Amino acid sequence: MPQEAENAAPPGPGEVHRRVVESYGEVLAGRLEDALALIDPDVLDHRGGTQGDHRGRAAWRRKWELMGAGSAFHDVSVTIEQNVVAGDTSVNRYTTRGTHTASGRRYAALSMDMVRVRGGRIVEHWALRDSDAIRDQLGL
């Protein structure tokens, strides 16, 4: 391995965050390993609602496996509309688009999430998604 690669700094918060968000389609397809490499083993995932917080990469893996297992959506893509980085924290506002498999209807919904990154890995995560917009567009 070249000396420069050995001494290369880990990617910053904005780059790590972008890679994870843009991997959403791969995650839904069950290809998790590249994205999981960007998640710290002791990550704290603030899910809110009835799910509460989850800790650790294994919990993050389960979250992604459940999202992909028999997913009701296909042709999913994510476009980051805005990214703001301050210190070890990155915030993305992004649009998720996809097709509801059962109805064939398309949706587009805004989401925001924030991560804290240390050593090139996500150590803490918060997310908000406009689920009402998805339900309305799909007629659910």
Protein Blocks (a to p, Z undefined) as FASTA:
>chain_A
ZZklmmpccddfklmmmmmmmmmmmmmnopaklmmmmpcfkbccdebhjlopaedjklmm
mmmmmmmnopabehiacddfbdcdehjbccdddddddddfknopacddddddddddeehi
afbdcddddfklmmmmnoZZ
